Amino acid sequence: MIVTQDWLNEISDEKGLTKGQLYLLKKWCTGDDHINKEIPDLVGHFLLMCRGYREIPQHVKDFKGWV
């Protein structure tokens, strides 16, 4: 798939892209400009599913004994 500005807007939330999304985009796209770069479809789908995921939910932290 080709990364477009519309697609980046779709996978972003009100705070922008997450650190994980940026990390993966930098891994698959050379340079800081991701527009018009090609990434695998599976990576694009994963990035869309990561939208807004910014930290481990408290109930998961409680279950695992994390602080």
C-alpha beads as a LAMMPS data file, in Angstrom:
LAMMPS data file: protein, C-alpha beads

67 atoms
66 bonds

1 atom types
1 bond types

-500.0 500.0 xlo xhi
-500.0 500.0 ylo yhi
-500.0 500.0 zlo zhi

Masses

1 110.0

Atoms # bond

1 1 1 0.000 0.000 0.000
2 1 1 1.057 3.580 -0.581
3 1 1 1.064 5.937 2.409
4 1 1 -1.018 9.046 1.758
5 1 1 -1.823 12.064 3.901
6 1 1 -5.481 10.986 4.013
7 1 1 -4.467 7.560 5.307
8 1 1 -2.177 9.088 7.957
9 1 1 -5.091 11.272 9.074
10 1 1 -7.269 8.157 9.288
11 1 1 -4.857 6.218 11.514
12 1 1 -4.134 9.241 13.737
13 1 1 -6.228 10.189 16.743
14 1 1 -6.694 13.629 18.293
15 1 1 -3.104 13.481 19.623
16 1 1 -1.583 12.418 16.309
17 1 1 0.309 9.215 15.633
18 1 1 1.407 7.003 18.528
19 1 1 5.074 6.285 19.242
20 1 1 4.581 2.742 17.969
21 1 1 3.010 3.904 14.736
22 1 1 5.864 6.342 14.148
23 1 1 8.420 3.638 14.958
24 1 1 6.947 1.238 12.405
25 1 1 6.608 3.919 9.751
26 1 1 10.275 4.850 10.219
27 1 1 11.237 1.157 9.966
28 1 1 9.393 0.670 6.680
29 1 1 9.822 4.131 5.117
30 1 1 13.213 5.683 4.642
31 1 1 13.439 9.215 5.981
32 1 1 10.965 11.206 8.030
33 1 1 8.581 11.924 5.167
34 1 1 6.227 8.940 4.898
35 1 1 3.980 10.322 2.146
36 1 1 4.032 8.350 -1.142
37 1 1 6.167 5.571 0.356
38 1 1 5.133 1.931 0.017
39 1 1 4.583 -0.341 3.022
40 1 1 3.236 -3.913 3.165
41 1 1 -0.552 -4.172 3.426
42 1 1 -0.295 -6.103 6.707
43 1 1 1.792 -3.337 8.280
44 1 1 -0.764 -0.755 7.130
45 1 1 -3.613 -2.774 8.633
46 1 1 -1.704 -3.176 11.913
47 1 1 -1.027 0.573 12.079
48 1 1 -4.726 1.255 11.605
49 1 1 -5.575 -1.123 14.470
50 1 1 -3.063 0.679 16.741
51 1 1 -4.988 3.952 16.425
52 1 1 -5.185 5.676 19.817
53 1 1 -3.427 2.888 21.746
54 1 1 -1.085 4.905 23.950
55 1 1 -0.555 2.882 27.107
56 1 1 -1.367 -0.379 28.827
57 1 1 -4.887 -0.174 30.300
58 1 1 -5.029 -0.048 34.100
59 1 1 -7.010 -3.299 34.377
60 1 1 -4.217 -5.104 32.504
61 1 1 -1.583 -3.529 34.740
62 1 1 -3.554 -4.633 37.817
63 1 1 -3.941 -8.170 36.473
64 1 1 -0.228 -8.546 35.733
65 1 1 0.875 -6.942 38.992
66 1 1 2.459 -3.910 37.290
67 1 1 2.512 -0.534 38.943

Bonds

1 1 1 2
2 1 2 3
3 1 3 4
4 1 4 5
5 1 5 6
6 1 6 7
7 1 7 8
8 1 8 9
9 1 9 10
10 1 10 11
11 1 11 12
12 1 12 13
13 1 13 14
14 1 14 15
15 1 15 16
16 1 16 17
17 1 17 18
18 1 18 19
19 1 19 20
20 1 20 21
21 1 21 22
22 1 22 23
23 1 23 24
24 1 24 25
25 1 25 26
26 1 26 27
27 1 27 28
28 1 28 29
29 1 29 30
30 1 30 31
31 1 31 32
32 1 32 33
33 1 33 34
34 1 34 35
35 1 35 36
36 1 36 37
37 1 37 38
38 1 38 39
39 1 39 40
40 1 40 41
41 1 41 42
42 1 42 43
43 1 43 44
44 1 44 45
45 1 45 46
46 1 46 47
47 1 47 48
48 1 48 49
49 1 49 50
50 1 50 51
51 1 51 52
52 1 52 53
53 1 53 54
54 1 54 55
55 1 55 56
56 1 56 57
57 1 57 58
58 1 58 59
59 1 59 60
60 1 60 61
61 1 61 62
62 1 62 63
63 1 63 64
64 1 64 65
65 1 65 66
66 1 66 67
